[in-house]
Amino acid sequence: MTIRFGIMGTSNIARKALIPAMKSAKNVQVVSVASGSGKAKAFAEEMEIERYHDSYEEMLDDETIDAVYIPLPNTLHKKWTIEAAKKGKHVLCEKPAAITAQDAEEMVRACEENGVTFMEAFMYQFHPQHDKVRDVIASGEIGDVKHMRSTFSFYLGDRPENIRLNRELGGGSIWDVGCYCIHSSRHILGSEPTRVFVEGNVSENVGVDLSANGILTFPNGVSASFDCSFERQMNNVYEVFGTKGSIKVPFAYRPDAPNAEGVIEVTNSEGETRFEPIDGDQYTLMVEHFAECAMDRKRPFYSGELTVNNLKVIEASYESLEQNRPIDIR
């Protein structure tokens, strides 16, 4: 049995990552693409997809489609997730799932009420290198964890037409890449932060954060720092520091990028480091997990509740950036 997917939109992330992953997945078929801009037919031909729809409504009325992938602008995720749920379609929604935690709660509720599976497409967490990090932490090898540091940046350049710089569509470095740092801090540390303080560079021209730096306060004296940027070269790494050693993941979010790999570096208190290469296709593993949950009516390990919690931290981060003070996360 397979889950038959329709793709909402003709975005590059669908073209370069999700559709190839779906085609390689053991339990997924890509059967259609929809676009309201007249691009669906050409996109379907390019990606060798059998059908296309000239509107999202038309796709949702197609009874041969079991699930939709939504890579639309951030501000459109809520509307089309809820519409898809009403039509009985499972929803794999690109990150960030919404631009407020309240919107995400409504999306999750709509999917629950209509008996369909919802999952936000934070693909990086499905790479097995992160499970290995958690295993090493649980073993006690690096002692008690005290701090985690994460970075995700790339150089966007002067591209005012880019959606990432559009304030009205949920643009900004925290929304686009900082969300990974916040997510991984919560995921690896296994708890929720109680406070955040963020500073950053907000562009006067486009009104979004081009770079940001934040501190997350966790219970029991644990902290995490993160920085994200559109103004620096590509870098995606996190480090976990304990009382007896540390763990570094040099390609934490994009081990699939050119010249990257899945690997963790564990350093002990004597400064000795061992390297553990870890293979995995994070996109394929993600869609296979989602499809399995949709078929078996199981709760994804990355639940709607965790999506909402991540958005609460992102919202608090922007509130902190705007008000230049620490914000308690509720």
Summary of the structure (lengths in Angstrom):
residues: 330
radius of gyration: 19.8
end to end distance: 41.5
largest distance: 62.2
contacts: 1138
relative contact order: 0.15
helix: 39%
strand: 29%
